[in-house]
Structure formats: C-alpha cells, structure tokens
Amino acid sequence: MESARTRGWERYLPGLAVLRNYDRAWLRPDVMAGLTVTAYLVPQVMAYAQIAGLPPVVGLWGMLAPLAIYALVGSSRQLSVGPESTTALMTAAALGVVTASIGPERWADAAAVLALAVGLVGLLGWVARLGFLATLLSKPVLQGYLIGVAVLMISSQLGRVTKLDVTGDGPIEEVASLAAQVGAVHLPSVGMAAAVLVAVFALKAWRPRWPGPLLVMLAAGGVAALPAVAGWGLVTIGEVPLGLPLPRLPDFAGIDLLAVLPWAVGIALVGYSDNVLTGRAFAARRHEDIDAGQELLALGATNLAAGLTQAFPVSSSGSRTVLGDAVGSRTQAHSLVALAGVVLVLLVAGPVLSTFPSAAMGAIIIFAATRLVDGAALARIARFRRSEVVLTAATAIGVVVLGVLGGIGVAVALSILDVIRRIAQPHDGVLGFVPDVAGMHDIDDHPGATQVEGLLVFRYDAPLFFANAANFVQRARLALDEADGPVRWFLLNAEANIDPDLTAVDALEELRSDLESRGITFALARVKAEVLELFDKAGLLAAVGPENVHATLPTAVAAYAEAFTAAEGRPPAGLPTRR
C-alpha cells in the first residue's frame, strides 16, 4: 500500500522523489555545481531584469521560488530555471504594450501579473495534456528564432553601452538612432563595455569553468569606484535593496488582462519548448527521461511562484545548465545550493552589487546574446538541407522585423508549413523483388529489381490527407503510364498512409474508379485496422471488395499470382524463386 501511495505522489513531484533517494556520493558534485552556478547567475539575471525594464534586484528575486519549486516538481535533474534572455526580452516587449495605459511606474506589477498569466497557461496546458506543443518549433526554426532574439538583445543595449538616448521600435530604427548620434557617444562607457566584453570572452576561452561574468563585473565595479574614475561619468546600477521579497499578489488595477493573454501564451510556448529541448538534451547524455507533460506543470508552478514573489516570467537557462553539468551536477540539489547562494547575496551583497556600471551590465547582456547563436548547429543545418537554412533565415528575419511575439507566430507557422510542404509532395516508389534481398523494394533504388508481370506495387511515403490527396492520384497515374507492360492489378502498399481524412478517401475512390474503367483491379496491402475501419465507414471498403484487401505484401502477391495463373494457365513472370 505504501509503494502505491509513493508512486502516486512521485508522479507529480519527481524531483522530491529523487531527493528522497539521494546518494551521498552526489553531494560534493552538486554543491560544487551549485556554487559555480550561483557565481555565474548573479550578474546574468540582474542583466536580464534590466532587459525586462525592471530593477536589477528583481532578477535575483526571480531565482528564489522557481529554483525551490522546480527542484520538487521538475522532471530534469540538470535544468537550471529562473530568468532567461528570451523570456526577459519578451517580457519587455509585452510590458511596453500592457503598461501603455497605466504608466511605467506600474511596470513591476504588470511583470508579476504576466508571470502569473504564464503560470496559468502552463497549468492549463498540463491539465489539457498539451505536451505535444514542444514539437511545434523545429530545430532550424528554433535556431533562427534564437538568432533573431540575439539581435534584439544586442540592439536593446546600444543606449546603455554608449550612454545615449537610443530610440526606435526595433533593431533597424535603434541602429539608425545610434548612427545619428554617433559623435556624442560617451567614450568611458564604450570603453568600459568593450573591456568587459573582451574580458568575458577571454575567460570563456581560457577558463571556461570560472564564473567569468561575476569576476569581470566585480572588477568593473572596483574600477568604477576608484577616485580617478569617479569623474568619468560612468552610470552604475544604483541601490540594490537588501532582504528577501515578501510573497504578495500584484496590483491588478488598470492592467488589461486581455492584452496580457497573447503575450503569456507566447512566453509559455517559447519557454516550454526551451525547457523540454534543453532538458532532453542533457537527460539523453545520462540515459534519463524527461516527462514533457510534467514540464508543463513545472513551467506553470514556477511562474506562479515568480509572480507571487514580485518577479517576472521565467523558464530555463541553457548556459547555466551547461555550466552546472560541466562541474558535475547530479540532481536538483545543485539548484537548492544555488538558491542558498542567492539568498546570501540578497541579504549581504547589496552594496557591492550597486557599484556595477550600467555599461558593463549592457556588455554582459551582449555577451549572453552571442551565446544564443550556436555556430555548430547552424553549420549542421547548412550541411543537411538548403530548405532548412531558408527556414532558419526567414525565422530570424521575422523576429527582427516583427518583434518577439510576431516572431513566434512566424516560427510556428514556418514549422507547420514546412511539415505540410514535405508531406504534400513526398517520395513515392514502384516496388519489385531484388535478388538475394528479402521483401519488396523501390526499383529506383535497386536497378536490378524485377517486377511481377502485370502487377504494379505502389508505395506513397506519407499519411494521406487533403494537402496531398491530388498529388497521390497524380503520382499513381504517372506510375501506371510509365509501367513497362499492361497492368492487371494496382496494389497499394498502404503502410505509410495512416489517418486519412475524407478528402484522401475520396481520392482513393477516384483512383479505384479510374482503374476499374481501364479493367485494372485496385488492391490494398498492409492497411492498419483503424484505417480499414475509416474506409468501411466511407464506403471505400465495399467498393474495393474485402477480397482485394490483404494483410501483407507476400499474401497480396500470392493472391495476384493465383488469379493470373487461373486466367493464363501459367504463373506470372518475375515471381521470386523459392529456395
């Protein structure tokens, strides 16, 4: 009875189940991973809060409850949750719309409301079992999306690293605004940003396991505090309040919840896809599993917690996950160590954090943006197929031109259209027998293949539905026209033709009727039971005749050979020789 109860609650709290059975040998690597991630995340999440238009300390607040909640609810042992670049940028874009009628002083309340909305979307998706949404963004489209986000992130920091009032609704306008003021750039700010960028890239290359961003930001803060630098006019991030945020509901007054909803759906979709893809990548290395449905629950719970602790929407950080895994993280205990580190920072480190130069924070954001562009993945896409490169480029342009939410729409639409494009005109083949090879195979792939006299075996390598129904009929007729001799039977190998719609069934009937008018028998093989049931409901099974529906290709060929022999007094040529 106890084991049944355990299995019941472990289903919803897989992280807690892992911690209950914790192996002491995991403690040291988890502690080291947690401390390393803490050192890395402090400047990172503060920078993400600034991207979202919020005080830097809000980024640290956004780590607290989500880290604790995911450690219990999440299905990944390695994933590091909290503020992340894409959701931060989407939050900024959303708040620009949502707060238009209530003023920027309500920015923090609107951000927390947005996090609550993302949380509710995640929970509703979990209840509705929408885990399949993780597949809506193909890898080429996701790479293009991240490139577009990287461009938006970099352009959003142009004002911070130059100390100029850079305006515009997108990268093109922001670059034009910068170009118009280029003579007025603040050289100390530009120099500070450039030095920080060089330093973090150098540390990344030479000491990848060191907390480069934190070390560089501490050095930048120290430089900015020097008396000789005090007169340079460098802007710092200012006072960072000490203490922990108190849980509370944000003030909903004046916030248009209908305006919040589409942004919440978009953030939830991108955040969820990122969580599942990242989680699966790291789980596969250790032969572990990620529960896509459970990740929807985790996304919902972590964002509800973020909204109730005065933070903004969160998802997962690939860079922090990579870092923790590289140091040796074994379970979500490393996230609990990181949580303790963040609490300590919030309680005692405010004066140090307040000295961080704003230009240096902008440089850290630019560094994070470059990490979104995966050169190896892009090279792999380019080697694989040209159309995939086009998808990547089109998505990136869509994000840059249309913005983050518009870019999501472009990304999803392109992914779906690419699937439809490939299914609408799939490969097809005429099958024959290959000497010394079992089964029947595409004669185009095997020049030595032979066909059975009078029998055309046709395979269409895609599910049949409205988008390819006409193409199927056209390709089947073309195969008949190109046949070497008279055709008596047209045998459709239907193993790939799953889940047809009524348009597809009508296309099959159109082909069958055409064949009947030519004196050719239409036969089916390898039809799945549920498909056969649909054929029966639509009347196609009765038209074809149950005697012309065969379980396998060998039984169908045998039935044809028997009919041919009965009519001609000899077996058809091309039958394989039995040994």
C-alpha positions as CSV (number, residue, x, y, z in Angstrom):
1,M,0.0,0.0,0.0
2,E,2.9,2.3,0.9
3,S,4.5,1.8,-2.5
4,A,1.3,2.6,-4.3
5,R,1.0,5.9,-2.4
6,T,4.6,6.7,-3.1
7,R,4.1,6.1,-6.8
8,G,1.1,8.4,-6.7
9,W,2.8,11.5,-5.3
10,E,6.1,10.8,-7.1
11,R,4.2,11.2,-10.3
12,Y,3.6,14.9,-9.5
13,L,6.8,15.5,-7.5
14,P,9.5,13.6,-9.4
15,G,12.3,15.9,-8.1
16,L,11.3,15.2,-4.5
17,A,11.3,11.5,-5.3
18,V,14.9,11.8,-6.4
19,L,15.9,13.8,-3.3
20,R,14.3,11.2,-1.1
21,N,16.6,8.6,-2.5
22,Y,19.6,10.8,-2.6
23,D,23.0,9.2,-2.8
24,R,25.7,10.8,-0.6
25,A,28.2,10.4,-3.4
26,W,26.3,13.0,-5.3
27,L,26.7,15.7,-2.6
28,R,30.1,17.1,-3.4
29,P,29.5,17.5,-7.2
30,D,26.1,19.0,-6.5
31,V,27.5,21.5,-4.0
32,M,30.3,22.5,-6.4
33,A,27.9,22.8,-9.3
34,G,25.5,24.9,-7.2
35,L,28.2,27.3,-6.0
36,T,29.6,27.7,-9.6
37,V,26.1,28.4,-11.0
38,T,25.5,31.0,-8.2
39,A,28.6,32.9,-9.1
40,Y,27.6,32.9,-12.8
41,L,24.0,33.7,-12.4
42,V,24.2,36.8,-10.2
43,P,25.3,39.3,-12.9
44,Q,23.4,37.3,-15.5
45,V,19.9,37.5,-14.0
46,M,20.4,41.1,-12.9
47,A,21.2,41.9,-16.5
48,Y,18.1,40.0,-17.6
49,A,15.9,42.1,-15.2
50,Q,17.3,45.2,-16.9
51,I,16.3,43.8,-20.3
52,A,12.8,43.4,-19.0
53,G,12.9,47.0,-17.8
54,L,12.9,46.2,-14.1
55,P,15.4,46.9,-11.3
56,P,18.4,44.5,-11.4
57,V,17.5,43.0,-8.0
58,V,14.2,41.6,-9.5
59,G,16.4,39.2,-11.5
60,L,17.7,37.8,-8.2
61,W,14.1,37.6,-6.8
62,G,13.2,35.6,-9.9
63,M,15.6,32.9,-8.9
64,L,14.2,32.2,-5.4
65,A,10.9,30.5,-5.6
66,P,11.4,29.0,-9.1
67,L,14.5,27.2,-8.0
68,A,12.8,25.7,-5.0
69,I,9.6,24.8,-6.9
70,Y,11.4,23.2,-9.8
71,A,13.6,21.1,-7.6
72,L,10.4,19.4,-6.4
73,V,8.2,19.4,-9.5
74,G,10.6,19.3,-12.4
75,S,11.5,16.1,-14.3
76,S,15.0,17.1,-15.2
77,R,17.9,16.7,-12.9
78,Q,20.2,19.2,-14.6
79,L,17.9,22.0,-15.8
80,S,18.6,25.4,-14.2
81,V,15.4,27.6,-14.1
82,G,14.9,31.3,-13.5
83,P,15.2,34.5,-15.5
84,E,16.3,33.8,-19.1
85,S,17.2,36.1,-22.0
86,T,14.4,35.2,-24.4
87,T,11.6,35.5,-21.8
88,A,13.2,38.7,-20.4
89,L,13.1,40.3,-23.9
90,M,9.5,39.1,-24.5
91,T,8.6,40.5,-21.1
92,A,10.0,43.9,-22.0
93,A,8.0,43.8,-25.3
94,A,4.9,42.7,-23.5
95,L,5.1,45.4,-20.8
96,G,5.6,48.1,-23.4
97,V,2.1,47.2,-24.6
98,V,0.4,46.3,-21.4
99,T,1.6,49.4,-19.4
100,A,0.8,51.9,-22.1
101,S,-2.4,53.0,-20.3
102,I,-1.2,52.8,-16.7
103,G,2.3,54.3,-16.9
104,P,5.8,52.9,-16.3
105,E,5.5,53.2,-12.5
106,R,3.3,50.1,-12.7
107,W,5.9,48.1,-14.7
108,A,6.7,45.8,-11.7
109,D,3.1,44.9,-11.1
110,A,2.5,44.3,-14.8
111,A,5.5,42.0,-14.9
112,A,4.3,40.0,-11.9
113,V,0.8,39.7,-13.5
114,L,2.4,38.5,-16.7
115,A,4.3,35.8,-14.7
116,L,1.0,34.7,-13.1
117,A,-0.6,34.5,-16.5
118,V,2.2,32.4,-17.9
119,G,1.8,30.2,-14.9
120,L,-1.9,29.7,-15.5
121,V,-1.2,29.0,-19.2
122,G,1.3,26.3,-18.2
123,L,-1.1,24.7,-15.7
124,L,-4.0,24.7,-18.2
125,G,-1.7,23.1,-20.8
126,W,-0.8,20.5,-18.3
127,V,-4.4,19.7,-17.5
128,A,-5.3,19.7,-21.2
129,R,-2.2,17.4,-21.9
130,L,-0.7,19.8,-24.4
131,G,2.8,18.4,-24.1
132,F,2.9,17.9,-27.9
133,L,3.4,21.7,-28.2
134,A,7.1,21.1,-27.5
135,T,7.3,19.8,-31.1
136,L,5.9,22.9,-32.7
137,L,9.3,24.6,-33.1
138,S,11.6,22.5,-35.3
139,K,15.3,22.8,-34.7
140,P,16.1,25.0,-37.7
141,V,13.2,27.3,-36.8
142,L,14.3,27.4,-33.2
143,Q,17.8,28.3,-34.2
144,G,16.5,31.2,-36.4
145,Y,14.4,32.4,-33.6
146,L,17.3,32.5,-31.2
147,I,19.4,34.4,-33.8
148,G,16.6,37.0,-34.0
149,V,16.4,37.2,-30.2
150,A,20.1,37.7,-30.1
151,V,19.9,40.7,-32.5
152,L,17.1,42.2,-30.4
153,M,19.0,41.8,-27.2
154,I,22.1,43.5,-28.7
155,S,20.2,46.4,-30.2
156,S,18.4,46.9,-26.9
157,Q,21.7,47.6,-25.1
158,L,23.0,50.2,-27.6
159,G,21.9,53.1,-25.4
160,R,23.3,51.5,-22.2
161,V,26.8,50.9,-23.6
162,T,27.0,54.4,-25.3
163,K,25.1,56.5,-22.7
164,L,22.9,57.8,-25.5
165,D,19.2,58.1,-25.7
166,V,18.7,55.4,-28.4
167,T,15.1,55.3,-29.6
168,G,13.2,53.1,-32.0
169,D,10.8,50.2,-32.1
170,G,13.3,47.7,-33.5
171,P,16.9,47.0,-34.3
172,I,16.8,48.9,-37.6
173,E,15.4,52.1,-36.0
174,E,17.7,51.7,-33.0
175,V,20.8,51.4,-35.1
176,A,19.7,54.4,-37.2
177,S,19.1,56.4,-33.9
178,L,22.6,55.5,-32.8
179,A,24.2,56.4,-36.1
180,A,22.5,59.8,-36.0
181,Q,24.2,60.5,-32.6
182,V,27.5,58.7,-33.1
183,G,29.5,61.8,-32.5
184,A,28.1,62.1,-29.0
185,V,28.8,58.7,-27.6
186,H,30.2,58.6,-24.1
187,L,33.7,57.2,-24.6
188,P,34.3,56.0,-21.0
189,S,31.0,54.0,-21.2
190,V,32.0,52.5,-24.6
191,G,35.5,51.7,-23.2
192,M,34.1,50.0,-20.1
193,A,31.7,47.9,-22.2
194,A,34.4,46.9,-24.7
195,A,36.8,46.0,-21.8
196,V,34.1,43.8,-20.2
197,L,33.3,42.1,-23.5
198,V,37.0,41.3,-24.1
199,A,37.4,40.0,-20.6
200,V,34.4,37.7,-20.5
201,F,35.2,36.3,-23.9
202,A,38.8,35.7,-22.9
203,L,37.8,34.0,-19.6
204,K,35.2,31.9,-21.6
205,A,38.0,30.7,-23.9
206,W,40.8,30.2,-21.4
207,R,39.0,29.4,-18.1
208,P,35.5,28.2,-19.1
209,R,34.7,26.8,-15.7
210,W,35.4,30.1,-13.9
211,P,32.5,32.4,-13.1
212,G,33.7,34.9,-15.7
213,P,30.8,37.3,-15.8
214,L,30.8,37.7,-12.0
215,L,34.6,38.2,-11.8
216,V,34.5,40.7,-14.6
217,M,31.6,42.6,-13.0
218,L,33.4,42.7,-9.7
219,A,36.5,44.1,-11.4
220,A,34.4,46.7,-13.3
221,G,32.7,47.8,-10.1
222,G,36.1,48.1,-8.4
223,V,37.3,50.3,-11.3
224,A,34.3,52.5,-11.3
225,A,34.8,53.1,-7.5
226,L,38.4,54.4,-8.0
227,P,38.7,58.1,-7.3
228,A,40.5,58.6,-10.6
229,V,37.5,57.2,-12.4
230,A,34.8,58.9,-10.4
231,G,34.7,61.9,-12.7
232,W,34.3,59.9,-15.9
233,G,30.6,60.0,-15.7
234,L,30.0,56.2,-15.6
235,V,26.5,55.3,-14.6
236,T,26.1,52.5,-12.0
237,I,23.0,50.4,-11.5
238,G,22.4,52.2,-8.2
239,E,21.0,51.0,-4.9
240,V,20.2,47.3,-4.6
241,P,17.8,46.7,-1.6
242,L,18.9,44.2,1.0
243,G,16.4,41.5,2.1
244,L,14.0,39.0,0.5
245,P,10.8,39.8,-1.3
246,L,7.6,39.2,0.6
247,P,5.0,37.0,-1.2
248,R,2.1,39.0,-2.3
249,L,-0.4,39.4,-5.1
250,P,0.4,42.1,-7.6
251,D,-2.0,45.1,-8.0
252,F,-4.2,44.2,-11.0
253,A,-5.9,47.6,-11.1
254,G,-5.8,49.1,-14.6
255,I,-4.0,46.2,-16.2
256,D,-5.7,44.9,-19.4
257,L,-5.7,41.2,-18.8
258,L,-6.9,40.5,-22.4
259,A,-3.7,42.4,-23.6
260,V,-1.6,40.2,-21.3
261,L,-3.0,36.9,-22.5
262,P,-1.4,36.6,-26.0
263,W,2.0,37.5,-24.6
264,A,1.5,35.0,-21.8
265,V,0.7,32.3,-24.4
266,G,3.8,33.2,-26.5
267,I,6.1,33.3,-23.5
268,A,4.7,29.9,-22.3
269,L,5.2,28.3,-25.7
270,V,8.8,29.5,-26.1
271,G,9.7,28.9,-22.5
272,Y,8.2,25.4,-22.5
273,S,9.9,24.4,-25.8
274,D,13.2,25.7,-24.5
275,N,12.7,23.7,-21.2
276,V,11.9,20.5,-22.9
277,L,14.6,20.7,-25.6
278,T,17.3,21.7,-23.1
279,G,16.1,19.1,-20.6
280,R,16.0,16.3,-23.1
281,A,19.5,17.2,-24.5
282,F,21.1,16.8,-21.0
283,A,19.0,13.8,-20.0
284,A,20.0,11.9,-23.1
285,R,23.6,12.1,-22.1
286,R,22.9,10.2,-18.9
287,H,20.2,7.9,-20.3
288,E,17.5,9.6,-18.3
289,D,14.0,10.7,-19.3
290,I,12.1,14.0,-19.4
291,D,8.4,14.0,-18.9
292,A,7.0,16.6,-21.4
293,G,3.7,16.8,-19.6
294,Q,5.3,17.2,-16.2
295,E,7.4,20.1,-17.6
296,L,4.2,22.0,-18.4
297,L,3.2,21.6,-14.7
298,A,6.7,22.8,-13.7
299,L,6.5,25.8,-16.0
300,G,3.1,26.7,-14.6
301,A,4.2,26.3,-11.0
302,T,7.5,28.2,-11.3
303,N,5.9,31.1,-13.0
304,L,3.0,31.3,-10.5
305,A,5.7,31.3,-7.8
306,A,7.6,34.1,-9.6
307,G,4.5,36.2,-9.9
308,L,3.8,35.9,-6.2
309,T,7.3,36.9,-5.3
310,Q,7.4,40.2,-7.3
311,A,9.4,38.7,-10.2
312,F,8.7,38.3,-13.9
313,P,8.3,35.3,-16.2
314,V,10.9,32.6,-16.0
315,S,11.9,29.5,-18.0
316,S,15.3,27.8,-18.1
317,S,18.8,28.9,-18.9
318,G,20.9,26.8,-21.3
319,S,24.1,28.4,-20.2
320,R,23.6,27.8,-16.5
321,T,22.5,24.2,-17.2
322,V,25.7,23.7,-19.3
323,L,27.8,25.1,-16.5
324,G,26.3,23.0,-13.8
325,D,26.5,19.9,-15.9
326,A,30.2,20.6,-16.7
327,V,31.0,20.9,-13.0
328,G,29.2,17.6,-12.3
329,S,25.6,18.3,-11.1
330,R,23.8,15.1,-10.4
331,T,20.4,16.2,-9.1
332,Q,18.3,19.3,-8.5
333,A,20.2,19.6,-5.1
334,H,22.6,21.8,-7.0
335,S,19.8,24.2,-7.6
336,L,19.0,24.2,-3.9
337,V,22.6,25.1,-3.2
338,A,22.3,27.9,-5.8
339,L,19.2,29.1,-4.1
340,A,21.0,29.3,-0.8
341,G,23.7,31.3,-2.5
342,V,21.2,33.8,-4.0
343,V,19.6,34.2,-0.5
344,L,23.0,35.0,0.9
345,V,23.7,37.6,-1.8
346,L,20.4,39.3,-1.3
347,L,21.0,39.5,2.5
348,V,24.5,40.9,2.5
349,A,25.8,41.8,-1.0
350,G,23.6,44.8,-1.9
351,P,26.4,47.5,-1.5
352,V,28.8,45.5,-3.8
353,L,26.2,44.9,-6.5
354,S,25.2,48.6,-6.5
355,T,28.7,49.6,-7.8
356,F,28.2,47.6,-11.1
357,P,28.5,50.0,-14.0
358,S,25.5,50.1,-16.3
359,A,27.6,49.9,-19.4
360,A,29.3,46.7,-18.0
361,M,25.8,45.2,-17.5
362,G,25.0,46.0,-21.1
363,A,28.1,44.3,-22.2
364,I,27.2,41.2,-20.2
365,I,23.8,41.1,-22.0
366,I,25.5,41.4,-25.3
367,F,27.8,38.5,-24.3
368,A,24.7,36.5,-23.4
369,A,23.2,37.3,-26.7
370,T,26.1,35.9,-28.6
371,R,25.8,32.7,-26.7
372,L,22.4,32.2,-28.2
373,V,23.9,31.7,-31.6
374,D,25.1,28.1,-32.0
375,G,27.6,28.1,-34.8
376,A,27.9,24.3,-34.8
377,A,24.2,23.8,-35.1
378,L,23.9,26.3,-38.0
379,A,26.7,24.6,-39.8
380,R,24.9,21.2,-39.4
381,I,21.7,22.7,-40.7
382,A,23.5,24.1,-43.7
383,R,25.1,20.7,-44.5
384,F,21.7,18.9,-44.1
385,R,19.3,20.7,-46.5
386,R,19.1,24.1,-48.2
387,S,15.4,24.5,-47.3
388,E,16.3,24.2,-43.6
389,V,18.7,27.2,-44.0
390,V,15.9,29.2,-45.6
391,L,13.7,28.4,-42.7
392,T,16.3,29.5,-40.2
393,A,17.0,32.7,-42.0
394,A,13.3,33.5,-42.5
395,T,12.5,33.0,-38.8
396,A,15.4,35.2,-37.8
397,I,14.3,38.0,-40.1
398,G,10.7,37.5,-38.9
399,V,11.8,38.0,-35.2
400,V,13.9,41.1,-36.1
401,V,11.3,42.8,-38.3
402,L,8.1,41.7,-36.5
403,G,9.3,41.6,-32.9
404,V,9.3,38.7,-30.5
405,L,5.6,37.8,-30.4
406,G,5.3,38.2,-34.2
407,G,8.5,36.1,-34.5
408,I,6.8,33.3,-32.5
409,G,4.0,33.3,-34.9
410,V,6.4,33.2,-37.9
411,A,8.4,30.4,-36.3
412,V,5.4,28.2,-35.6
413,A,3.8,28.9,-39.0
414,L,7.0,28.1,-40.8
415,S,7.5,24.9,-38.9
416,I,4.0,23.7,-39.7
417,L,4.2,24.9,-43.3
418,D,7.5,23.0,-43.8
419,V,5.9,19.8,-42.5
420,I,2.9,20.3,-44.8
421,R,5.3,21.1,-47.7
422,R,7.2,17.9,-47.3
423,I,4.1,15.7,-46.7
424,A,2.2,17.3,-49.6
425,Q,4.8,16.1,-52.1
426,P,6.5,13.0,-50.5
427,H,8.6,10.3,-52.1
428,D,6.8,7.5,-53.9
429,G,8.0,4.3,-55.4
430,V,7.1,1.3,-57.5
431,L,8.2,-1.9,-55.8
432,G,9.9,-5.0,-57.1
433,F,11.9,-8.0,-56.0
434,V,15.7,-7.7,-55.5
435,P,17.8,-10.9,-55.9
436,D,19.0,-12.2,-52.5
437,V,17.2,-9.5,-50.6
438,A,14.1,-10.3,-48.6
439,G,10.9,-8.2,-49.2
440,M,10.0,-5.8,-51.9
441,H,11.9,-2.6,-52.6
442,D,11.9,0.6,-54.6
443,I,13.0,-0.2,-58.2
444,D,14.7,3.2,-58.4
445,D,16.9,2.3,-55.5
446,H,17.7,-1.1,-56.9
447,P,18.3,-1.2,-60.7
448,G,18.4,-5.0,-60.7
449,A,14.9,-5.3,-59.2
450,T,12.3,-7.2,-61.2
451,Q,8.5,-6.6,-61.2
452,V,5.9,-9.2,-61.4
453,E,4.2,-9.4,-64.8
454,G,1.0,-7.4,-64.8
455,L,1.4,-6.3,-61.2
456,L,2.2,-2.7,-60.2
457,V,3.0,-2.4,-56.5
458,F,2.9,1.3,-55.5
459,R,4.0,2.9,-52.2
460,Y,3.3,6.6,-51.2
461,D,5.5,7.5,-48.3
462,A,3.3,9.9,-46.3
463,P,0.0,10.0,-44.5
464,L,-2.9,10.7,-46.9
465,F,-4.8,13.9,-46.2
466,F,-6.3,16.9,-48.0
467,A,-2.9,18.5,-48.8
468,N,-1.5,15.6,-50.8
469,A,-4.6,13.8,-52.0
470,A,-4.4,15.2,-55.5
471,N,-0.7,14.6,-55.6
472,F,-1.2,11.0,-54.7
473,V,-3.6,10.4,-57.5
474,Q,-1.3,12.2,-60.0
475,R,1.7,10.2,-59.0
476,A,-0.2,6.9,-59.0
477,R,-1.4,7.6,-62.6
478,L,2.1,8.6,-63.6
479,A,3.4,5.2,-62.3
480,L,0.7,3.4,-64.4
481,D,1.6,5.4,-67.5
482,E,5.3,4.6,-67.1
483,A,4.7,0.8,-66.5
484,D,6.7,-1.5,-68.8
485,G,3.7,-3.5,-69.9
486,P,-0.1,-3.9,-69.4
487,V,-1.1,-3.7,-65.7
488,R,-3.8,-6.1,-64.4
489,W,-3.5,-5.2,-60.7
490,F,-2.6,-1.9,-59.0
491,L,-1.5,-2.9,-55.5
492,L,-1.2,0.0,-53.0
493,N,1.2,-0.7,-50.1
494,A,-0.6,1.4,-47.5
495,E,1.8,1.0,-44.6
496,A,2.6,4.7,-44.5
497,N,-0.9,6.0,-45.4
498,I,-2.1,6.5,-41.8
499,D,-5.0,8.6,-40.5
500,P,-6.6,9.6,-43.8
501,D,-9.3,12.3,-43.9
502,L,-12.4,12.2,-46.1
503,T,-10.6,14.1,-48.9
504,A,-8.0,11.4,-49.0
505,V,-10.5,8.6,-49.0
506,D,-12.4,10.2,-51.9
507,A,-9.0,10.5,-53.8
508,L,-8.6,6.7,-53.3
509,E,-12.1,6.1,-54.6
510,E,-11.3,8.4,-57.6
511,L,-8.3,6.3,-58.4
512,R,-10.1,3.0,-57.9
513,S,-12.9,4.1,-60.2
514,D,-10.4,5.2,-62.9
515,L,-8.6,1.9,-62.6
516,E,-11.9,-0.1,-62.9
517,S,-12.8,1.8,-66.1
518,R,-9.4,0.6,-67.5
519,G,-10.1,-3.0,-66.4
520,I,-7.4,-2.8,-63.7
521,T,-8.1,-4.3,-60.2
522,F,-7.4,-2.0,-57.3
523,A,-6.0,-3.8,-54.3
524,L,-4.6,-2.8,-50.9
525,A,-2.0,-4.3,-48.6
526,R,-0.7,-3.6,-45.1
527,V,-3.7,-1.4,-44.2
528,K,-3.9,-0.7,-40.5
529,A,-7.0,-1.8,-38.7
530,E,-8.1,1.8,-37.7
531,V,-7.6,2.9,-41.3
532,L,-9.6,0.0,-42.6
533,E,-12.4,1.0,-40.3
534,L,-12.4,4.5,-41.8
535,F,-12.5,3.0,-45.3
536,D,-15.5,0.9,-44.2
537,K,-17.4,4.0,-42.8
538,A,-16.7,5.9,-46.0
539,G,-17.9,3.1,-48.3
540,L,-14.5,2.5,-49.9
541,L,-14.0,-1.0,-48.5
542,A,-17.2,-2.2,-50.1
543,A,-16.2,-0.6,-53.4
544,V,-12.7,-2.2,-53.3
545,G,-14.1,-5.5,-52.1
546,P,-12.8,-7.3,-48.9
547,E,-11.2,-10.0,-51.2
548,N,-8.8,-7.3,-52.5
549,V,-7.6,-6.2,-49.1
550,H,-4.5,-8.1,-47.9
551,A,-2.7,-8.2,-44.6
552,T,0.8,-8.3,-46.1
553,L,2.6,-7.8,-49.4
554,P,3.5,-11.5,-49.8
555,T,-0.1,-12.6,-49.4
556,A,-1.2,-9.9,-51.8
557,V,1.4,-11.1,-54.4
558,A,0.3,-14.7,-53.9
559,A,-3.3,-13.8,-54.5
560,Y,-2.4,-12.0,-57.7
561,A,-0.3,-14.9,-58.9
562,E,-3.1,-17.3,-58.2
563,A,-5.6,-15.1,-60.2
564,F,-3.1,-14.7,-63.0
565,T,-2.4,-18.4,-63.2
566,A,-6.1,-19.3,-63.2
567,A,-6.6,-16.9,-66.1
568,E,-3.5,-17.6,-68.2
569,G,-2.7,-21.2,-67.3
570,R,0.8,-20.2,-66.2
571,P,2.4,-18.2,-63.3
572,P,3.3,-14.6,-64.0
573,A,6.9,-13.8,-64.8
574,G,9.0,-12.1,-62.2
575,L,8.0,-14.1,-59.1
576,P,10.9,-14.7,-56.8
577,T,12.2,-18.3,-56.9
578,R,11.7,-20.2,-53.7
579,R,14.7,-21.8,-52.1
